Amino acid sequence: METIRQSFQVNFNYDVHFLTGLFNPENRLLASVIAGDDQSVMKKAIVIIDDGVLAEHKDLLNKLEVYALQYKDVFDILGEPIILKGGENVKNDHTLYQKLHERINAQRICRHSYIIAIGGGALLDVVGLAAATAHRGIRLIRIPSTVLSQNDSGVGVKNGFNVFGKKNFVGTFAPPYAVLNDFDFLTTLDDRDWRSGIAEAVKVALIKDRGFFEYINNNTSNLKSRNMEVMKQVIYRCATLHLNHIRTSGDPFEHGSCRPLDFGHWAAHKIEQLSDYSIRHGEAVAIGIAIDTTYSYLAGLLKDDEWELVLETLGCLGFNLTMPQLSQWRDDNEYVKTLLLGMEEFREHQGGKLTLMMLKEVGQGININEVDESLFHKAILLINEFELKKVKEI
Amino acid sequence: METIRQSFQVNFNYDVHFLTGLFNPENRLLASVIAGDDQSVMKKAIVIIDDGVLAEHKDLLNKLEVYALQYKDVFDILGEPIILKGGENVKNDHTLYQKLHERINAQRICRHSYIIAIGGGALLDVVGLAAATAHRGIRLIRIPSTVLSQNDSGVGVKNGFNVFGKKNFVGTFAPPYAVLNDFDFLTTLDDRDWRSGIAEAVKVALIKDRGFFEYINNNTSNLKSRNMEVMKQVIYRCATLHLNHIRTSGDPFEHGSCRPLDFGHWAAHKIEQLSDYSIRHGEAVAIGIAIDTTYSYLAGLLKDDEWELVLETLGCLGFNLTMPQLSQWRDDNEYVKTLLLGMEEFREHQGGKLTLMMLKEVGQGININEVDESLFHKAILLINEFELKKVKEI
């Protein structure tokens, strides 16, 4: 009997909005997103909020209530909002996933109902997985509250949580229904969270867009002094590059091996773990970028002035490019093993063959399939020297 | 700032093979499927087997070992095969999902490795979910061992398990890497499992292909006497219609509301539950088909001779069209409530609006969005009468 060759395409569409005042009653955006394609049906929603957001925006619950009242003919929020602890640790607590399913079940919401998640990237990841797997996918409206989630994870197509000490061991590819980036949330971020997300912008600029890197480099002091107009530009351009990559890569769900957006990330994931998650994801990405940029330089892929430019820019943004465990780097250090294990885990997560993105020049990445471990050792030593010199200069 | 409209397509491709002697050492098919797109890399696989299959095919483990040895330059089976209890109850035990992830982690298999699952639809569903969520998707090779899984669930794009007493409450859309339908597995099925899967063929024939329905109707005694050549045809044509639907529906991941392949299924899911899963899925689908066909007739959508033809064909295949709980049907019966709850759960699973497929004529379905509950009561009474008459005639 003849083999049946099954072949089909699935279309995914979602809008990413940039605004302020999302919950102002006169702002129809959220209501019209929820009304969606079929305005004849009253919509239902469950709201999930990061407790960190709530701590800084104490009027948020009240604003939500007023907003829902204003658009009560469009949608209904079922039950009290669920408040979850934000931050990477939310991804290690698997009972949350089950709790979210319990609520979805208890409120009897359907596939065409909405889960509205307000918070940082970690919270969006966990809620995203719960939403993607209940009824094989409930519509998820992401309202990212941090720089990192607004310019990177919150606009992408992934979710996940950590199991077996491995970041995102469990997860799915599941595009959101919509993303609403409200810049007002950024005003209350602490300096670390404000800065942290810029690392992903530096990353995508380095591998794809020299002009954008120059913009960041020219605005390091504006970013440090929390100039919101500059930050809006950084977020918008970073999100655009991220979304373009997903759209044009030909492999949005990563069936192949190549993952250029993960520049600097094999080390970053492990650095977070080494720090017991006291180092934020973006901060770890900055260190990861420094490591891979320095490797690129030592491997003869990248010129020395460009290498210096990258490390200097990261430094001017306020990033530390090393951490206690790495600043005491020695070949027989146990952290060596742990960090390099990150590469093995990356390979495992990615598929059989290791494909790492490195830098050819600022604004242009290059894939490599073989690595020289000794160069990574040297890279870390060189970064330590670079950081030490900086301290001495101050 | 301008809204970014994200829009992309994801391509999914997989082959469905029909054969006998899959594990004969000289049959290269499985090895060449595993070798896949990149033959330079040694592949890894984990094997998961339904204990029901193993009970009937005691040499399977040995055959697998010999096969793996024969193609040891292509792939390596890591660890002992995992033996799971098959049948619908496997979908109620959530620890299995975690156990599968533990094995995937312990064997350090990557996204480009394989999970080979041999068993019935329920086992394939649970393994499918574990495979789809580990590393955001490991390649799954389905080797369905029953009529039902070879012609229906095993060739489709869904997985899931049951939570909160709701069938498939948790699941994803995740096409397999390949499907290998080995007819040899069917020889050892008991009569109930042999017959059960034919219900899905009747279903898809009724809504899409009159000629196929006539073929089944002409071959009821061949099917009852377990004529394998006829069964092969039934499976091939049913799988083809199922795959065509997924490919051409324009909505393979069911973002919309319409689910024509679920004809007869709103009731079936609930009937399985009412019977405490003593009634097989296909047997429940047969009852569900009888209910919706009778509803179609009572609602004036379907002519009476066609109604009778459908019920008679199901009867000739050996299906019971009622069950103890339904044969004592009364309006105040608690089962009424439970069964009709199935429709509400179906609506909930499907999305806000109820869309039910009914019959216009044999070979052509028709969607309805409103139902008259009283007609379902009448339909069940009429089926009971029909069944009683059959008993008297015997």
Contacts between the chains, C-beta under 8 A, distances in Angstrom:
chain1	res1	chain2	res2	distance
A	1	B	18	4.0
A	1	B	19	7.5
A	1	B	232	6.9
A	1	B	236	5.6
A	2	B	18	7.8
A	3	B	15	5.2
A	3	B	16	6.7
A	3	B	17	5.0
A	3	B	18	7.3
A	4	B	15	7.0
A	4	B	16	4.4
A	4	B	155	8.0
A	4	B	239	6.7
A	4	B	240	6.2
A	4	B	243	5.6
A	5	B	13	7.2
A	5	B	15	5.5
A	6	B	12	7.7
A	6	B	13	6.7
A	6	B	14	5.1
A	6	B	15	7.0
A	6	B	16	6.3
A	6	B	155	7.8
A	6	B	175	7.5
A	6	B	243	5.1
A	6	B	246	7.2
A	6	B	247	6.4
A	7	B	11	7.3
A	7	B	12	7.3
A	7	B	13	4.7
A	7	B	247	6.9
A	8	B	11	7.8
A	8	B	12	5.8
A	8	B	246	6.3
A	8	B	247	4.6
A	8	B	252	5.3
A	9	B	9	4.5
A	9	B	10	6.7
A	9	B	11	5.5
A	9	B	12	7.4
A	10	B	9	6.7
A	10	B	10	5.2
A	10	B	12	6.8
A	10	B	252	5.7
A	10	B	253	5.2
A	11	B	7	7.3
A	11	B	8	7.8
A	11	B	9	5.5
A	12	B	6	7.7
A	12	B	7	7.3
A	12	B	8	5.8
A	12	B	9	7.4
A	12	B	10	6.8
A	13	B	5	7.2
A	13	B	6	6.7
A	13	B	7	4.6
A	14	B	6	5.1
A	15	B	3	5.2
A	15	B	4	7.0
A	15	B	5	5.5
A	15	B	6	7.0
A	16	B	3	6.7
A	16	B	4	4.4
A	16	B	6	6.2
A	17	B	3	5.0
A	18	B	1	4.0
A	18	B	2	7.9
A	18	B	3	7.3
A	19	B	1	7.5
A	38	B	352	7.5
A	38	B	353	7.6
A	41	B	352	4.8
A	41	B	353	6.4
A	43	B	352	7.5
A	101	B	163	6.5
A	101	B	164	7.9
A	101	B	169	7.4
A	101	B	170	6.7
A	102	B	164	7.7
A	105	B	163	7.3
A	105	B	164	4.6
A	105	B	166	7.1
A	105	B	169	6.7
A	108	B	348	5.6
A	109	B	348	7.5
A	110	B	347	6.8
A	110	B	348	4.5
A	110	B	349	6.9
A	110	B	350	6.9
A	110	B	351	5.2
A	110	B	352	5.6
A	111	B	254	7.7
A	111	B	349	6.8
A	111	B	350	6.4
A	111	B	351	4.4
A	112	B	257	7.2
A	112	B	351	3.6
A	112	B	352	4.3
A	112	B	353	7.7
A	113	B	352	7.1
A	129	B	133	7.9
A	132	B	172	6.7
A	133	B	129	7.9
A	133	B	133	7.4
A	133	B	170	5.1
A	133	B	171	6.6
A	133	B	172	5.9
A	134	B	169	6.7
A	134	B	170	6.5
A	135	B	169	6.8
A	135	B	171	8.0
A	135	B	348	7.4
A	135	B	349	5.1
A	136	B	158	6.7
A	136	B	160	6.8
A	136	B	168	7.3
A	136	B	171	4.7
A	136	B	172	5.7
A	136	B	173	5.8
A	136	B	254	7.4
A	137	B	172	7.3
A	137	B	173	7.1
A	137	B	253	7.5
A	155	B	4	7.9
A	155	B	6	7.8
A	158	B	136	6.7
A	160	B	136	6.8
A	163	B	101	6.5
A	163	B	105	7.3
A	164	B	101	7.9
A	164	B	102	7.7
A	164	B	105	4.6
A	166	B	105	7.1
A	168	B	136	7.3
A	169	B	101	7.4
A	169	B	105	6.7
A	169	B	134	6.8
A	169	B	135	6.8
A	170	B	101	6.7
A	170	B	133	5.1
A	170	B	134	6.5
A	171	B	133	6.6
A	171	B	135	8.0
A	171	B	136	4.7
A	172	B	132	6.7
A	172	B	133	5.9
A	172	B	136	5.8
A	172	B	137	7.3
A	172	B	172	5.8
A	173	B	136	5.7
A	173	B	137	7.1
A	175	B	6	7.5
A	232	B	1	6.9
A	236	B	1	5.6
A	239	B	4	6.7
A	240	B	4	6.1
A	243	B	4	5.6
A	243	B	6	5.1
A	246	B	6	7.2
A	246	B	8	6.3
A	247	B	6	6.4
A	247	B	7	6.9
A	247	B	8	4.6
A	252	B	8	5.3
A	252	B	10	5.6
A	253	B	10	5.2
A	253	B	136	8.0
A	253	B	137	7.5
A	254	B	111	7.7
A	254	B	136	7.4
A	257	B	112	7.2
A	347	B	110	6.8
A	348	B	108	5.6
A	348	B	109	7.5
A	348	B	110	4.5
A	348	B	135	7.4
A	349	B	110	6.9
A	349	B	111	6.8
A	349	B	135	5.0
A	350	B	110	6.9
A	350	B	111	6.4
A	351	B	110	5.2
A	351	B	111	4.4
A	351	B	112	3.7
A	352	B	38	7.6
A	352	B	41	4.8
A	352	B	43	7.5
A	352	B	110	5.6
A	352	B	112	4.4
A	352	B	113	7.2
A	353	B	38	7.8
A	353	B	41	6.5
A	353	B	112	7.8
